[in-house]
């Protein structure tokens, strides 16, 4: 089962889209992409070799030449996704995943650490 979660932000840099695929053992694989907000210069591209993490290193991914990244075998739970880069600002994303097949993965966007929730995507 594939879920498409589109995360829209008006920040300098955004993360979009995120695909979630449930595996047989109730783990999930998240695939996303680091992209430029509309109106920003193209020299900010591509986001290559940027570290993306869930829960400060519990799961790690590295962006490829097009900015894409994947987390594999993520267990049910609540995760904070952060992009660790010194040149660009990315929002924090809080993801909640339950093993129940009929409940979608939810994502909450926070523009910065400690900020109020900006939006929720299912």
N, C-alpha and C positions, 0 to 999 in steps of 0.2 A: 504494500500500500504506500503510495507516495502522496505526501502533502506538500503543497506549494505555499510558502509563507512569504509574502512580499512585505518588506519592511521599508517604509518611506520615511526619510528624514530630510530636514533642510539644513543639515550641517555640511561642513566642508567635504567630509568623506562619509560614505554610508556603506552599509553591508546589505546586499540585496542580490538575488533572492536567496532564500534558504529552502532547500528541499529536505524532507525528512522521510526516510524509508525504514519501516519496521522490519526487523529480521526475525527469523524463526524463534530464537531464544529470548524474545521480548527486549532485545537491545535495539538501538536505533542508530542509523548513520545520518549525520547532518552534512549536507553539501551547501556551500554558500560562495559568494563572490564579493570581493572588495571592489567598489566602484566609485567613480567621481560623481559628485552632485552636479546637476546641470548648471552650466554657466561658469564652471571653473576651468582654468587653463589645461590643455591636454598634456603639458609637461609633467603633470602630477601622475600620469600613467606610465607604465602599468604598476600595480602593487605586487611586485615580485619578492619572494623570500621574506614575507612579513609573518611574524609569529602570532597565531591566534590561539587563545587558550580558553578552556572551560574550568571554572573554579580554581583560578590561579595555578594551573598546571596539572590538575587531575587528568585532563585530556588536552592534548596539544596537536596543532596542525600548522603547516607552513604553506603560505600561498604560492601557487605556481606562476608561470609566466603570464597568465591572463588574470591573475588575482583570485583564482578559484582555490578553495580549500575544502577538506573533508575531515570530519571526526568519525571514527569507526567504533562500533560496539559500545555505544553510550548506554548505560543502564538507566532505568527509570529514576527520576528525581528532579530536583530543581538546580539549575546551573546558571552561573553568571559568565557570559561570554565577553571577553575583552580582546582587543587588537592591540598588540604591543609594538608601537612604532614611534620613533622620536621626531619624525618629520610631519606626520599627519594626525589629526584628531578624529577618533572614531567613537560613536556612542557605545555605552554598555548595553548589553541585551541580556535580560533575564529570561531563561527558557524553562518551562515546566513540562515534563514528559511523564505520563502515567502509562503503565503497561496495558491498560484497557484499550482494546482495539477501536472501540467506538468513540473514545475521547480524543480530541485533537491535541496536538502539541501547541502550547501557547507561548507567545513571545511578548515580552514587555520591553519597550525601548526607553532608555534613560540617557539624556544627552551627555551627562557627566556623572561621576560618582557622587552619590548623595542627593541627586536631583529627583524631583517628583516624577512619577511615571508619565511618559509622554503619550503613549498609545499602546494598545494591546492588539495583537494579531493572532488569529487562530488558523 
